[in-house]
Amino acid sequence: MQRIKKSNRLCLITVILSFSLLAPTQISAADSPTLEKGISLYKQENFDEALPILKKAKEEDPNSSLAAYYLGITCKQLQNYKEAKTQLIDALSLTPKIKEALLELVEVLYQLGELNEAKSYIEVAEKENIKPPQIAFLKGLVLLKNGENLDAITAFERAKELDNTLTQAAEYQIGLANLKEKRFREAKKAFKDIIVLDPNSDLAQLSNEYMEALNRKEKAERPFRATLNVSGQYDTNVLLKPGDDTLATGITNESDWREVITFMGQYRQKVAERLVIEPQYSMYLSHQNKIGAYDVLSHTVSVTPNYYLDKATLGVATSYNYTDVGREKYLTTISVSPLANLIVGKNHMFQGNFKYQDKDYARTPTIADEDRNSDDYSGGLGYFFFFAENKGFLGLHYGINKEDTEGINWEYLGNRFTASVLYPFLEKFKLSLAGDAFLQNFDNSNTIFNVKRHDKVLTASSMLAYNFWKAAELQFRYTYVKDHSNIAIYDYDRSIYSLGVEYKF
């Protein structure tokens, strides 16, 4: 978009400056040889050489409106707008009055941002019927710059009617005005008309870039979005078999293949200018080939109202989860999670969140001390740095949680440190790497093992994705988990290999 804006400014300057090269009408011939020489140099577009000659001509005859006019438009061509304004006002006030100076003066006032004064001179030009097509076009530019977008569109439409050579430039400005009004359908129509008029023009190229940007915006802001992922996985330790074989007597065939399907569907409903409500449903299904007791089916529904500020987003997600394991009810969870994002500059985002979860396990534990029903309180702070046109990022996050369980063996305070990076390359590939350290310090001495438990769960993961068709990706993932626990039965390691396809629609 930065390149579009730069090209847009260059194009706009070209359109405006083209008015200045129109041959003035109703201007008498110059009597001064100095002035004649300056005018000749101006018409040859030797503006730097014309400037000192025209200054001399103005000094020789301070009352010459013609000298003031040509000195003014020469200064304008050299982008010395303040001096141009002074000279063009002279050209309008001295005798004989040079009416063409009105058009030039409006352009200069537009460049200076003196829009109210520009409007007053536009009214004069309209009353005196001076170059109506160009004045209509400039009126549109002034109104557009002043935020009067709908009135600007009317002015550009008028310019098109009066002079069809202005059609493409006027359509381009109409497209920009509709963008500012967030009338994206009308903007796309204007840009499409420009491309049809002259596909090889600079304006057509700019319009095509705007069309592509609008298409991306429409895709990003479409009301319904969904993601489907189907993968095959190999898990080396489905049963979380301890690393110490003496504690794993009788545990065999702990590795297994499984098929996994995940789905997420989200609907965005804008209820106010800055308020959007987002209901969401997600599903996780895994089928083990050998260990059917570990098949998982999980459903989650949530509603998140998000309030958008200029540089921040505030939201509160409320969700409910129901999970079956081995075709039997395993866990239900209700959670509430406020979240705030703050954007700083173009590439930095800070994040803060808090989360409360009510966990209810369906299966009754063998002893009360192992009851894992809990209230879980957590919070965290994150930082993201975006690069590669916001397609890649580096993320850092710290989280802390307190799980207050009914059974004293599972109460703990946790600290989690996470780092992740997503790097796009070769247009269709992207690579992500992540590392996570979760430190769990349990509150009480374990009543079974008679020791206070401490776990350090380290996770490393990677993903290589190839965008092979539209919004479809082929993804290879590898995840390694190592739980270092001072209670040996909880000490394990695990590798998960995954190959799948993800499609977003």
Secondary structure, DSSP 4 states (H G I P E B T S, - for coil): -HHHHHHHHHHHHHHHHHHHTSPPSS-PPP--HHHHHHHHHHHTT-HHHHHHHHHHHHHH-TT-HHHHHHHHHHHHHTT-HHHHHHHHHHHHHSSS--TTHHHHHHHHHHHHT-HHHHHHHHHHHHHTT-SHHHHHHHHHHHHHHTT-HHHHHHHHHHHHHH-GGGHHHHHHHHHHHHHHTT-HHHHHHHHHHHHHH-TTSHHHHHHHHHHHHHHHHHHHH-SEEEEEEEEEEEES-TT---S-GGG-TT-----EEEEEEEEEEEE-EE-SSSEEEEEEEEEEEEEESS-GGG-EEEEEEEEEEEEE-SSEEEEEEEEEEEEEETTEEEEEEEEEEEEEEEEETTTEEEEEEEEEEEEEESSPPSSGGG---EEEEEEEEEEEEEETTTTEEEEEEEEEEEEEESSGGG-EEEEEEEEEEEEEETTTEEEEEEEEEEEEEEEEE-TTTSSEEEEEEEEEEEEEEEEEETTEEEEEEEEEEEEEESSGGG-EEEEEEEEEEEEE-
